[in-house]
Structures are given as structure tokens and as C-alpha cells.
Amino acid sequence: MKTKINSSSFLLGLFVSIIILLSATGGAIADRVFVIKPLDYLFPRAGQIALDNSNLQKGEVVRPLPVNEENAVVEVANQSKQSVVTVSIKQNVNQPEIFSFPGMPFYLETPGATEQIQQDIGTGFVVSQEDGFVVTNKHVVSNAGAEYILIDFEGNEHNVTKIYRDPINDLAILQTSARLPALPLADSDQIKVGQTAIAIGTALGEFRQTVTVGVVSGTGRGIEASDGFATVERIDNLIQTDAAINPGNSGGPLINLQGEVMGVNVAVAQAENIGFAIPINVVKDSIKNFNETGQFDRPMLGVRYKMIPQETALLNDVPEGAYIIEVLPNSTAAKMQVQIGDIITKLNGQTVNQEAGDLAALINKMRVGDTIILDIWRGGELLTLQGELQIASN
């Protein structure tokens, strides 16, 4: 049986098909030739912002660029490299001469010629272009008898004219005659766990301007820094990140996606993907104090301690606080008669614990000459001691 085709239906279908074909062809021509994309007004493409012509003049075309983290990291790395420098040490080293004897199971080593060597050992970043100030870690420039050189991203070398070492924090300010652009500083009190963190530095003392990316994985951390044999320093209130921080990155900046420095890279933990940085607000306080006095006149209580967290306090029936493990001679604490084994629970009425405020963080907010009142737990007895904060020796 043959089906009859309704002529009116056929003509209507043909007409619709022609209209669709012409529309598609016209849209393609408008897109390619005149860069007009009618459907983008209703259905924005992936990664594109919906167009709004309300503020456009006739003939203008909007071409928004996709905004993503990769582009931001590339831009931050490109802008920051002019302000990040490699810290290199120049010193005289004796090269011993070694003599071996055929058939003998030993060799003889004698002093040889002295040779001057230069080696990249750390990183720094500019905080004041006008003054030529560069921030790095104190341990990077700990050798008082050595000469230090700053190397910029173009490989130019700049002499360090002065070094100011912070007696409290692992920070130092290097002064140079070079006038490199300074990096903007963030407010580290506003740092959020999970935000992007970018580390720049001379990785392994060999690869300059290395960029690594991760996130802020924790704040308010405390670690025991080590020289490989014993604990040498307790550092508290640090930023934790999984951005790769290797030896040689010390002193380099930890930067956010706005190109602002959040912290100074300071240490690598003995674990994978864990690094630490000193919050930049600590650096701001140091720089402010330096600008006012011309040196790092910082107050020091004069104790080494371990924080007792709540769980440990409950298990041992002692209060939370700072457990004193050493009192330095002639220090503020020694004059106040603080003893090993004491637990400092309050400082000037402020609770001393990991949540409310670490002891070092509270001391860093004070000035030389300020009155200090300590609430102390000693063998089940509560004591109150009072003294005056002394200057810390460098």
C-alpha cells in the first residue's frame, strides 16, 4: 500500500528545514567573519562569563579571559621573581692534600692551599626597595665571619653591606645597595587552611627560582628544629604547607594567589609534603621595631619550654601551659626566680595554651621594659611572679 503525502505538510517541513539551514549558516558566518556570537548571550560557553552589553558602546566586543588557578600561579611567579634572591656564601676553605702509600692500609692528610669558594645556601626576598632590605632566615646567615652575596633572577650579584639578626625569631634582614622591587605583605592572621600556597626559592642550594605549589595545610603549628644530633630550637605558631620546601628554600617567601607574602619558609619536617613558614606578621613586627630603633631590640623571657596540651594535662592532673625545661642565666625568668618544672599558665592575665596563645607569641607582642606577670603552677601550688622584660642578646 502506498502512503499519500500531504502536500501542505511537506511544504511546511521544507520551509522549516530551509529556515534552520539559513540560521545555522548565518550564525557560523557571523561567528567567523564578524566575531558575533548570538547564542553566547543565552548559553555561555564553558569557562566564559555571560555577556552583558548594557555598558558597551556600539561595535565593541567582549572577550573575557578564563580565570583559573593555573593562570594565577603563572602570573604570581612571573611578578615575584624580580623580588626573590638567592643567598650565597663566600668563604675561605682549606683544601687538604692526601697522600697514599702503595700496599699500606692508610693515608696521610696534610694542610693544603686555602681556596675561596662561593656556594648558594638559601633564599631571601625584598621587603623595602628604598632601603634595600632583604628578609631571610637567621640560620642562613649564621656565620659571622663569612661574606654573603645576593643573586637576583637575572644572575646579577649584589654585596650584602649589613646584616641584622633577630635574637628571638629565625629571621634576619640583609641590607644591600641594590634597589630591587619589594613584595607586598599579606595579613597572616587572615590565612585560611586550604588556600593556595606558592613557595619560591633556591631548591637544594642548586636550582634557583624554583616554584612549587600546594595549600596551607595548617596554622599555629609548633616544631622542634634539629641540627641532626639534638633539638636546638623550638619554633611555634608556624604555617604548615604541603608546597615542596627543600633545603635551600629557607628564607624564601610563601605567597598567596594575590602575590602577597604569607610567611617566610623556615623548616622541613622529617615527613613527606610537610613544610613550615614563619607568619609574615611576625616579620612586620620585626621590621617595625627595627625601623623605630635601628636594631632588633626584642624582649626575651629566657626560657626553653614545651607546651602541655589539654589531653596531656588531664592525663597527668596538671594544668595546660608552658612547661619549663630550661632557664637561661641572667635572663628575665632567672631574675623572677622561674624554675625548671614550672608550668606557666597565664601571662599578664592571658591564658597560655595552644588555642588561646603560645608563650612565645605573647612575648613577641611585648616591648623591652614592659612589666610581666606570670601565673605559675609549681608542684601543686599556684604562684604569681612579677618582673621587667629585658632585651634579648643577639
Number of C-alpha atoms within 10 A of each C-alpha: 3 4 5 6 8 8 9 9 10 10 11 11 12 11 12 11 12 12 12 11 12 12 12 12 12 11 18 15 14 14 14 10 9 10 13 15 17 11 11 13 13 10 11 13 11 7 11 14 16 14 16 9 12 6 7 10 8 7 5 9 13 12 10 11 9 10 11 9 10 9 11 15 22 12 14 18 21 11 14 23 20 18 21 32 33 31 31 21 19 15 15 12 12 11 13 13 11 11 10 11 9 7 6 7 7 10 10 10 11 9 10 12 9 12 10 10 10 13 14 22 21 29 33 32 32 27 24 19 17 12 14 20 26 26 25 30 26 23 15 22 24 12 12 8 9 11 16 26 22 26 20 22 15 9 11 10 16 18 16 19 13 12 18 18 21 22 18 20 18 18 24 27 28 26 21 20 14 17 15 22 19 19 22 15 19 20 14 18 11 8 16 13 14 12 13 21 24 26 27 30 33 28 24 17 20 16 14 23 23 17 19 18 18 16 17 23 20 17 20 16 15 18 16 14 16 13 8 7 6 9 11 11 13 14 18 20 21 23 27 26 29 21 23 20 31 19 17 24 33 31 34 31 33 32 26 24 18 13 21 20 27 27 28 31 31 30 25 22 16 8 7 9 16 17 23 30 26 29 24 23 17 19 21 15 13 23 21 13 16 17 11 11 10 11 15 24 21 24 23 22 25 22 21 16 21 15 20 20 15 15 10 13 13 12 8 8 10 16 20 23 28 26 22 18 14 17 19 13 11 10 19 24 25 17 15 17 13 22 17 15 15 20 28 27 22 21 20 13 11 15 19 26 20 20 10 10 17 19 25 21 14 15 18 17 11 15 17 15 12 12 13 19 17 22 22 24 21 16 10 10 7 12 12 13 14 17 18 18 22 21 19 18 13 11
